[in-house]
Amino acid sequence: MANTKSALKAIRVSEKRRLHNRAARSRMRTTIRKAEMAVAATGPTPDAASSVQDAISIIDRTASKGVIHRNQADRRKSRLMKKLNRLQAQA
């Protein structure tokens, strides 16, 4: 257990940040999953493209807050776009 006031406060702050980061990461993963399902189910449609754009926006927002590293954000965006572009090339 923490002994000083500052250590107790640090525990409170880190727990609050952990919960905030967890929620942001969860929101990002959910939108990525929805975008991947939209791409797989509907193929190259405006609906799939808009869901990918929404996911990319949330990925960027999550990275800008420092929840994930920008390289991870770029990698996730790249993988989403590759899936969408592959379907558009087939159509």
C-alpha positions as CSV (number, residue, x, y, z in Angstrom):
1,M,0.0,0.0,0.0
2,A,1.1,3.5,-0.7
3,N,2.6,5.5,2.2
4,T,2.4,9.1,0.9
5,K,-0.3,11.4,-0.2
6,S,1.3,11.8,-3.6
7,A,1.6,8.0,-4.0
8,L,-2.1,7.6,-3.2
9,K,-3.0,10.3,-5.7
10,A,-0.9,8.6,-8.3
11,I,-2.8,5.4,-7.8
12,R,-6.1,7.2,-8.2
13,V,-4.9,9.0,-11.4
14,S,-3.4,5.9,-13.0
15,E,-6.6,3.9,-12.4
16,K,-8.7,6.6,-13.9
17,R,-6.4,6.8,-16.9
18,R,-6.4,3.0,-17.3
19,L,-10.2,2.9,-17.4
20,H,-10.3,5.7,-19.9
21,N,-7.7,4.1,-22.1
22,R,-9.5,0.8,-21.9
23,A,-12.8,2.3,-23.1
24,A,-11.0,4.1,-26.0
25,R,-9.3,0.9,-27.0
26,S,-12.5,-1.1,-26.8
27,R,-14.4,1.5,-28.9
28,M,-11.6,1.4,-31.5
29,R,-11.6,-2.4,-31.7
30,T,-15.4,-2.4,-32.0
31,T,-15.4,0.0,-35.0
32,I,-12.6,-2.0,-36.7
33,R,-14.6,-5.2,-36.2
34,K,-17.8,-3.6,-37.6
35,A,-15.8,-2.2,-40.6
36,E,-14.3,-5.6,-41.4
37,M,-17.7,-7.3,-41.2
38,A,-19.2,-4.6,-43.5
39,V,-16.4,-5.1,-46.0
40,A,-16.8,-8.9,-45.9
41,A,-20.6,-9.0,-46.0
42,T,-21.4,-6.2,-48.5
43,G,-18.4,-6.1,-50.7
44,P,-17.2,-2.9,-52.3
45,T,-20.2,-0.6,-51.5
46,P,-20.5,2.9,-50.2
47,D,-21.6,1.5,-46.9
48,A,-18.4,-0.5,-46.5
49,A,-16.3,2.4,-47.5
50,S,-18.0,4.7,-45.0
51,S,-17.6,2.2,-42.2
52,V,-13.9,1.9,-43.0
53,Q,-13.6,5.7,-43.0
54,D,-15.4,5.8,-39.5
55,A,-12.9,3.2,-38.2
56,I,-9.9,5.1,-39.6
57,S,-11.2,8.3,-37.9
58,I,-11.5,6.5,-34.5
59,I,-8.1,4.9,-34.9
60,D,-6.5,8.3,-35.5
61,R,-8.3,9.8,-32.5
62,T,-7.2,6.9,-30.3
63,A,-3.6,7.4,-31.4
64,S,-3.7,11.2,-31.0
65,K,-4.8,10.6,-27.3
66,G,-1.8,8.4,-26.8
67,V,-3.8,5.3,-26.1
68,I,-2.0,3.4,-28.9
69,H,1.2,4.2,-30.7
70,R,1.0,6.0,-34.1
71,N,2.7,3.1,-35.8
72,Q,0.1,0.7,-34.5
73,A,-2.6,3.1,-35.8
74,D,-1.0,3.2,-39.2
75,R,-0.7,-0.5,-39.3
76,R,-4.4,-1.0,-38.4
77,K,-5.5,1.6,-41.0
78,S,-3.3,0.0,-43.7
79,R,-4.8,-3.5,-43.0
80,L,-8.3,-2.1,-43.2
81,M,-7.6,-0.3,-46.5
82,K,-6.0,-3.4,-48.0
83,K,-9.1,-5.4,-47.3
84,L,-11.4,-2.7,-48.8
85,N,-9.1,-2.2,-51.9
86,R,-8.8,-5.9,-52.5
87,L,-12.6,-6.2,-52.7
88,Q,-12.9,-3.1,-54.9
89,A,-10.3,-4.6,-57.3
90,Q,-12.3,-7.8,-57.6
91,A,-15.5,-6.0,-58.5
